[in-house]
Amino acid sequence: MCCASRLDARTGSYDEGEKTCGRPRVWNGEESAMPEVNGYKTIPEKILVPIDFSSSSHEALEQATALAEHFHAKLHLVNVISEDGNPENAKKESEKRFAVSLDGLAAKGIKASSSIEVDNDVASRILDVIDREDIDRVVVSTHGVTGWHPMVFGSIAEKLVRLVHIPLLLIHTEKPESTARVTNGRLMEWW
């Protein structure tokens, strides 16, 4: 019933009249699409999830999975390994873990891919992956497995919030128990 409809007191029926509240009454059969706002898509098609295999990044993956299911989006998982130490062993371990994750996502019917990057500047490498993989949404957790104090170097999530040019979903997780030791032997605390 239209807002312009009136009840005719004589007949007890509604008089539709010619007015339709400024909206067409007939559907023309065309699908309407959500507009792009501020130059980026409002419905994600490809979601990036930086993974460091911490419980926090697992929570980010769960949220990204829910988004991918809802919007029928693809997921791209990325793990950035430090150039220091033995990156080849770390790559092999990451490949094994990603295989499990990708199998689980495929079982849910979610298209997913992964990449393993080697770089000491994690945030910069994630930005490179965003451009290379044509990502339109990022889901990242607030706490990972970094052993450095965030006040000294800044957290990766903080850098991404400041530098990323697409929508970013930041998953706040509880402060992890730190096992990193500073030079005086005390446990390092997150601020």
ROPA-78513 format. One record per residue (C-alpha): residue number from 1; residue in three letters; x, y, z. Coordinates in Angstrom, 3 decimals. Example, Ala and Ser with C-alpha at 12.3 -4.5 7.8 and 13.67 -1.06 7.14 Angstrom:
BEGIN
@resi 1; resn Ala; x 12.300; y -4.500; z 7.800
@resi 2; resn Ser; x 13.670; y -1.060; z 7.140
This chain:
BEGIN
@resi 1; resn Met; x 0.000; y 0.000; z 0.000
@resi 2; resn Cys; x 1.369; y 3.394; z -0.936
@resi 3; resn Cys; x 1.602; y 6.347; z 1.414
@resi 4; resn Ala; x -0.642; y 8.288; z -1.013
@resi 5; resn Ser; x -3.446; y 5.780; z -0.567
@resi 6; resn Arg; x -6.527; y 7.120; z 1.109
@resi 7; resn Leu; x -9.393; y 5.362; z 2.772
@resi 8; resn Asp; x -12.651; y 6.268; z 1.073
@resi 9; resn Ala; x -15.155; y 6.652; z 3.902
@resi 10; resn Arg; x -18.126; y 6.000; z 1.588
@resi 11; resn Thr; x -16.931; y 2.710; z 0.119
@resi 12; resn Gly; x -14.585; y 1.515; z 2.872
@resi 13; resn Ser; x -11.880; y 0.784; z 0.300
@resi 14; resn Tyr; x -8.555; y 2.364; z -0.396
@resi 15; resn Asp; x -8.203; y 4.785; z -3.274
@resi 16; resn Glu; x -4.760; y 4.223; z -4.795
@resi 17; resn Gly; x -4.975; y 7.278; z -7.039
@resi 18; resn Glu; x -2.147; y 8.192; z -9.344
@resi 19; resn Lys; x 0.476; y 8.992; z -6.699
@resi 20; resn Thr; x 3.148; y 6.443; z -5.828
@resi 21; resn Cys; x 5.295; y 8.427; z -3.398
@resi 22; resn Gly; x 7.750; y 9.359; z -6.131
@resi 23; resn Arg; x 8.816; y 5.730; z -6.613
@resi 24; resn Pro; x 7.916; y 3.645; z -9.642
@resi 25; resn Arg; x 5.409; y 0.915; z -8.873
@resi 26; resn Val; x 6.685; y -1.433; z -11.569
@resi 27; resn Trp; x 10.018; y -3.221; z -11.264
@resi 28; resn Asn; x 11.919; y -2.916; z -14.530
@resi 29; resn Gly; x 13.758; y -6.229; z -14.120
@resi 30; resn Glu; x 17.234; y -4.704; z -13.751
@resi 31; resn Glu; x 19.424; y -5.598; z -10.808
@resi 32; resn Ser; x 20.736; y -2.682; z -8.856
@resi 33; resn Ala; x 24.378; y -2.836; z -7.801
@resi 34; resn Met; x 25.874; y -1.291; z -4.717
@resi 35; resn Pro; x 27.871; y 1.772; z -5.672
@resi 36; resn Glu; x 31.587; y 2.074; z -5.127
@resi 37; resn Val; x 32.224; y 4.513; z -2.312
@resi 38; resn Asn; x 35.392; y 6.576; z -2.034
@resi 39; resn Gly; x 36.997; y 4.672; z -4.892
@resi 40; resn Tyr; x 36.858; y 1.197; z -3.337
@resi 41; resn Lys; x 34.355; y -1.594; z -3.523
@resi 42; resn Thr; x 31.779; y -1.840; z -0.761
@resi 43; resn Ile; x 31.414; y -5.598; z -1.199
@resi 44; resn Pro; x 34.764; y -7.396; z -1.063
@resi 45; resn Glu; x 35.795; y -9.775; z -3.825
@resi 46; resn Lys; x 39.272; y -10.709; z -2.582
@resi 47; resn Ile; x 40.260; y -10.542; z 1.081
@resi 48; resn Leu; x 43.844; y -10.611; z 2.352
@resi 49; resn Val; x 44.635; y -12.213; z 5.708
@resi 50; resn Pro; x 48.206; y -11.786; z 6.982
@resi 51; resn Ile; x 48.992; y -14.954; z 8.950
@resi 52; resn Asp; x 51.788; y -15.521; z 11.442
@resi 53; resn Phe; x 50.198; y -18.710; z 12.834
@resi 54; resn Ser; x 49.483; y -17.103; z 16.219
@resi 55; resn Ser; x 46.111; y -17.520; z 17.943
@resi 56; resn Ser; x 45.389; y -13.881; z 17.050
@resi 57; resn Ser; x 45.900; y -14.464; z 13.342
@resi 58; resn His; x 43.695; y -17.559; z 13.630
@resi 59; resn Glu; x 40.895; y -15.318; z 14.932
@resi 60; resn Ala; x 41.441; y -12.967; z 11.983
@resi 61; resn Leu; x 41.206; y -15.946; z 9.627
@resi 62; resn Glu; x 37.910; y -17.000; z 11.232
@resi 63; resn Gln; x 36.467; y -13.501; z 10.721
@resi 64; resn Ala; x 37.735; y -13.356; z 7.150
@resi 65; resn Thr; x 36.211; y -16.785; z 6.496
@resi 66; resn Ala; x 32.832; y -15.531; z 7.709
@resi 67; resn Leu; x 33.117; y -12.491; z 5.416
@resi 68; resn Ala; x 34.143; y -14.663; z 2.465
@resi 69; resn Glu; x 31.174; y -16.992; z 3.040
@resi 70; resn His; x 28.756; y -14.084; z 3.312
@resi 71; resn Phe; x 30.007; y -12.135; z 0.283
@resi 72; resn His; x 31.233; y -15.119; z -1.806
@resi 73; resn Ala; x 34.698; y -13.578; z -1.802
@resi 74; resn Lys; x 38.082; y -15.216; z -2.323
@resi 75; resn Leu; x 40.677; y -15.307; z 0.443
@resi 76; resn His; x 44.407; y -14.809; z 0.049
@resi 77; resn Leu; x 46.569; y -15.829; z 3.005
@resi 78; resn Val; x 50.058; y -14.397; z 3.311
@resi 79; resn Asn; x 52.895; y -15.215; z 5.671
@resi 80; resn Val; x 55.925; y -12.915; z 5.738
@resi 81; resn Ile; x 59.109; y -14.602; z 6.909
@resi 82; resn Ser; x 62.148; y -12.720; z 8.150
@resi 83; resn Glu; x 65.278; y -12.840; z 6.017
@resi 84; resn Asp; x 67.273; y -13.466; z 9.185
@resi 85; resn Gly; x 67.952; y -17.010; z 10.339
@resi 86; resn Asn; x 66.905; y -19.873; z 8.085
@resi 87; resn Pro; x 64.062; y -18.728; z 5.813
@resi 88; resn Glu; x 63.988; y -22.015; z 3.845
@resi 89; resn Asn; x 62.971; y -24.065; z 6.901
@resi 90; resn Ala; x 60.412; y -21.437; z 7.850
@resi 91; resn Lys; x 58.995; y -21.543; z 4.298
@resi 92; resn Lys; x 58.583; y -25.316; z 4.456
@resi 93; resn Glu; x 56.788; y -25.065; z 7.792
@resi 94; resn Ser; x 54.521; y -22.312; z 6.452
@resi 95; resn Glu; x 53.683; y -24.383; z 3.365
@resi 96; resn Lys; x 52.587; y -27.293; z 5.591
@resi 97; resn Arg; x 50.396; y -25.055; z 7.730
@resi 98; resn Phe; x 48.900; y -23.292; z 4.715
@resi 99; resn Ala; x 48.052; y -26.657; z 3.140
@resi 100; resn Val; x 45.923; y -27.493; z 6.189
@resi 101; resn Ser; x 44.250; y -24.061; z 6.128
@resi 102; resn Leu; x 43.553; y -24.183; z 2.389
@resi 103; resn Asp; x 42.045; y -27.673; z 2.694
@resi 104; resn Gly; x 39.754; y -26.464; z 5.479
@resi 105; resn Leu; x 38.651; y -23.453; z 3.437
@resi 106; resn Ala; x 38.027; y -25.619; z 0.365
@resi 107; resn Ala; x 35.857; y -27.923; z 2.490
@resi 108; resn Lys; x 33.720; y -24.880; z 3.332
@resi 109; resn Gly; x 33.474; y -23.996; z -0.353
@resi 110; resn Ile; x 35.694; y -20.919; z -0.098
@resi 111; resn Lys; x 38.177; y -20.211; z -2.862
@resi 112; resn Ala; x 41.543; y -19.426; z -1.321
@resi 113; resn Ser; x 45.173; y -18.985; z -2.248
@resi 114; resn Ser; x 48.316; y -18.329; z -0.280
@resi 115; resn Ser; x 51.763; y -16.866; z -0.638
@resi 116; resn Ile; x 54.877; y -16.943; z 1.468
@resi 117; resn Glu; x 57.005; y -13.815; z 1.313
@resi 118; resn Val; x 60.537; y -13.253; z 2.620
@resi 119; resn Asp; x 61.300; y -9.752; z 3.864
@resi 120; resn Asn; x 62.306; y -7.980; z 7.063
@resi 121; resn Asp; x 59.740; y -5.205; z 6.533
@resi 122; resn Val; x 56.489; y -7.103; z 7.046
@resi 123; resn Ala; x 54.087; y -4.175; z 6.568
@resi 124; resn Ser; x 55.770; y -3.091; z 3.333
@resi 125; resn Arg; x 55.629; y -6.624; z 1.939
@resi 126; resn Ile; x 51.932; y -6.896; z 2.843
@resi 127; resn Leu; x 51.301; y -3.653; z 0.935
@resi 128; resn Asp; x 53.125; y -5.161; z -2.065
@resi 129; resn Val; x 50.880; y -8.241; z -1.892
@resi 130; resn Ile; x 47.775; y -6.017; z -1.764
@resi 131; resn Asp; x 48.801; y -4.398; z -5.048
@resi 132; resn Arg; x 50.053; y -7.570; z -6.739
@resi 133; resn Glu; x 47.029; y -9.742; z -5.860
@resi 134; resn Asp; x 44.391; y -7.020; z -6.498
@resi 135; resn Ile; x 43.112; y -7.188; z -2.907
@resi 136; resn Asp; x 40.112; y -5.053; z -1.944
@resi 137; resn Arg; x 39.835; y -5.838; z 1.806
@resi 138; resn Val; x 42.316; y -6.715; z 4.581
@resi 139; resn Val; x 41.530; y -8.550; z 7.818
@resi 140; resn Val; x 44.327; y -8.381; z 10.393
@resi 141; resn Ser; x 44.638; y -9.041; z 14.130
@resi 142; resn Thr; x 46.112; y -6.652; z 16.664
@resi 143; resn His; x 48.614; y -9.007; z 18.303
@resi 144; resn Gly; x 50.911; y -11.466; z 16.595
@resi 145; resn Val; x 54.068; y -13.344; z 17.491
@resi 146; resn Thr; x 56.542; y -10.513; z 17.052
@resi 147; resn Gly; x 59.235; y -10.501; z 19.698
@resi 148; resn Trp; x 59.907; y -6.772; z 19.491
@resi 149; resn His; x 58.273; y -4.222; z 21.683
@resi 150; resn Pro; x 55.650; y -2.325; z 19.629
@resi 151; resn Met; x 56.595; y 1.027; z 21.176
@resi 152; resn Val; x 60.069; y 0.733; z 19.653
@resi 153; resn Phe; x 59.197; y -0.357; z 16.105
@resi 154; resn Gly; x 55.414; y 0.072; z 15.935
@resi 155; resn Ser; x 53.095; y -2.850; z 15.432
@resi 156; resn Ile; x 52.448; y -4.257; z 11.980
@resi 157; resn Ala; x 48.697; y -3.739; z 12.419
@resi 158; resn Glu; x 49.273; y -0.076; z 13.305
@resi 159; resn Lys; x 51.422; y 0.432; z 10.215
@resi 160; resn Leu; x 48.789; y -1.201; z 8.027
@resi 161; resn Val; x 46.032; y 0.981; z 9.467
@resi 162; resn Arg; x 48.068; y 4.056; z 8.553
@resi 163; resn Leu; x 49.327; y 2.916; z 5.135
@resi 164; resn Val; x 46.746; y 0.678; z 3.505
@resi 165; resn His; x 44.579; y 2.308; z 0.819
@resi 166; resn Ile; x 41.633; y -0.119; z 0.986
@resi 167; resn Pro; x 39.137; y -1.007; z 3.747
@resi 168; resn Leu; x 40.751; y -2.834; z 6.648
@resi 169; resn Leu; x 39.062; y -4.858; z 9.381
@resi 170; resn Leu; x 41.138; y -4.814; z 12.550
@resi 171; resn Ile; x 40.395; y -7.715; z 14.913
@resi 172; resn His; x 41.262; y -6.759; z 18.478
@resi 173; resn Thr; x 42.602; y -9.732; z 20.390
@resi 174; resn Glu; x 43.820; y -10.170; z 23.914
@resi 175; resn Lys; x 47.410; y -9.394; z 24.789
@resi 176; resn Pro; x 49.477; y -12.575; z 24.368
@resi 177; resn Glu; x 51.708; y -13.894; z 27.087
@resi 178; resn Ser; x 55.148; y -12.598; z 26.198
@resi 179; resn Thr; x 58.170; y -14.841; z 26.366
@resi 180; resn Ala; x 60.585; y -12.372; z 24.789
@resi 181; resn Arg; x 63.355; y -11.350; z 27.145
@resi 182; resn Val; x 65.069; y -8.010; z 27.218
@resi 183; resn Thr; x 68.744; y -7.638; z 28.025
@resi 184; resn Asn; x 68.158; y -7.346; z 31.772
@resi 185; resn Gly; x 66.386; y -10.748; z 31.810
@resi 186; resn Arg; x 62.866; y -9.506; z 32.593
@resi 187; resn Leu; x 59.891; y -10.529; z 30.479
@resi 188; resn Met; x 59.012; y -7.974; z 27.837
@resi 189; resn Glu; x 55.581; y -6.458; z 28.374
@resi 190; resn Trp; x 53.154; y -5.108; z 25.803
@resi 191; resn Trp; x 51.945; y -1.629; z 26.606
